[in-house]
Amino acid sequence: MNDTLSGRAEELARLTDLIRTSLSLADSAIPPINAQLDELASMGLDNLELEGPLVYSRAAGSSPAFDDARVVYAAALVMPGGLGCTLWGADEHAERYGESYHEPPHLRERFVPYDKCPPIVRATLPAHAPNLLVQLLQSFSVLTR
């Protein structure tokens, strides 16, 4: 049993190091990108909402904001606002995105800025930021050629 517990402790230590390293990368990369996005927003590039994949899910706990048992965070880019995430109740997210006849949701009211996201969510954003930035740039491909 001791070997199993020691092995699990090592796995947890590796996971902790991975999250810590990812968070450090995110904290050095995302704020400068958000500064550039703020500048673009001040030039009139606003009212843009892009959402990426789900990046984290947790129990809702005792939050009065959610009736669901779980909340989910999705990577997002909102102008103005920059890179961050959207926050959903799990059932609401599944219902909203599971039925194609719904209008796309307004992400701004669900947007959480990067610096307000939980550390685990911030650590996941560098993996999804490039795709969101490509979508933004493709929206203005005439200007970026």
Secondary structure, DSSP 4 states (H G I P E B T S, - for coil): -HHHHHHHHHHHHHHHHHHHHHHHHHHHHHHHHHHHHHHHHHTT--SEEEEEEEEEEEE-TT-TT--SSEEEEEEEEEETTEEEEEEEEHHHHHHHHH-TTSPPP-SGGGEEEGGGS-HHHHHHHHHHHHHHHHHHHHHTHHHH-
